[in-house]
Amino acid sequence: MHPDDGFLQEHLKDTRSEMAWRRELEFRLLQFLLVFYPIIGTAMVTLFQSAVTAQVYLMVAIGASLLIVGASAFVTDRILHEHRAYARLRRQVQQIWTYFALFEPGAYLKDEAMLPETLRNPQKGLGQGQGHKKTLALIWLITIGMVLTIFTLAMLKA
């Protein structure tokens, strides 16, 4: 065993732990928006049903839309930042796994490699998937829907 093997094993544990919390953060940010959007939507519908003037409603609609777009932009930026860090960590994990020959058939599983060949691909493999892009698309689809709904209510109020 090489003297650095112990360090690499500890580094692998730390890196995998960091990858897990970065992945979890993406879900938590999406959950935040999925709670935030209905709160804003409910407030805007309640305000629409109230006796406020069309001009006041339009001003609040503009503010609410800016708040929704700002929150979506912040969450998008965080998800992109965390995904880039996740991809860098994935490269480190794969280097350590390669060093310990964990990809070799029979290293842990009889006649099979621990990680399939498809996930070892540096361009399309582990940490290079489209999950974060689908999350971002969902965020912006809901954001656009919310803003359009708010402004539709504003036009109906007028």
Helices and strands as residue ranges (DSSP letters): H 5-49, H 54-99, H 117-120, H 131-157
